[in-house]
């Protein structure tokens, strides 16, 4: 007799622990190295190298009066978790539907599409936590975190990642072909990466573009993390950033739930 | 054994995808302990029916009870007692053979020691113990299918559902799989399978339905279906010329029924040899003549006017 039937969602999500744990064990070493090495390279090249030119006349007012390294470090953390989130919620999702079809095996067991979705997102959150934590340690090594507020940059990183992972999961669950991802990268990820205020203040942009960037979740993520690592949060503004990111998470989750149920249970 | 207990009861079952009607009102009863088959060509509605019974795809109409429960409401409870071996492999290619079983068993709420014990037993059962540590990617199609069968048994299911279990396998791999399925049946596991191979249906099924274009066109045991819908023997004639139709008219009267296929003529009669002889006496010289017993293939041809292999 199979184990007691537990249709409570929490129980069915928990049963996936070993599935995701084993998958994690297969890949974590490689990703841990890139997660550590890439930030170091970015910070050296852009923060230290490029920063030397930017800071030539002393700290710039448009950067909030801080060194370029201090300015760009939180931006890099935010863009980095965004990229981890994109990677984890695009190819692997379509793969589990189209290539390996592992989701179909999972829903042949007591798990329902919703349980699979939540299990997978919990796994994404764990990866984001690792990315954010490792990045944070690198920032610590570079001496660009102001404690204790800066500690909150780690959960903020997870939140930024989930705000991107959930809507992208919904999109991936609807895609027929992987060519759609190229489009997502070109018209979504790359412009967002460049224009969300990670590398230069968006106040440098023309007004209409500034308004557009304010719609991007990554812009709010960058602002939030920057306030935290610089140790000068503004309660009202930063709660606003958190609320906006949460909104993306909630809407994304609802969309992903519908998309996956439709794709798997037709 | 439960005897007459029905594990699956479908009445007027329907499934449509948009405007396409894949299953158009079928009645099916599967009893505990039997091996039941859906025989039909690709696209007949077999897989759609299986997905509804497996409680992963809600019916569009009719009633369906599986293990006495409603698949729409009690999906997890039903699936915890089913084993599903899908047509396409759904194994986790990144994991090893044994890990695939360990991880899957946990979805059923089994403890780690219990899953480990069952995994080793099942690997032995499907003769994969020596490949336990291999990555699934490296396995051949036949070995993957065996692993899929092992995985579908991890929860000791009351009913094992197999969708085209041996499609794409070489003869040796097919026979090994048939042998394992036969053993499961001996142990009392109810088998529900789809196939478009008549030899598979004859080998494994106690009872089957012939399904075509979403409806059931016949039902019974393989022997009974052949008795009811075909003659005892068949005389297969091949003529070199493309004048099959002309020849067909000349020999029509020799059997109970005649089918014209692209490459041969089939004359259905109680005595196939007598037909062959009469053809020769009539002055016709077929390139080849074969007398054989009727199979489910002939039943299907008769009922639908099409061959299963199409």
Interface residues (C-beta under 8 A of the other chain):
Chain A: X1 X2 X3 X4 X5 X6 X7 X11 X12 X15 X16 X17 X18 X19 X22 X23 X26 X100 X101 X102 X104 X105 X106 X107 X108 X109 X110 X111 X112 X264 X265 X266
Chain B: X17 X54 X56 X57 X58 X75 X76 X77 X79 X80 X81 X82 X84 X86 X88 X89 X90 X91 X92 X93 X94 X95 X99 X102 X103 X104 X106 X107 X108 X109 X110 X111 X112 X151 X152 X155 X156 X157
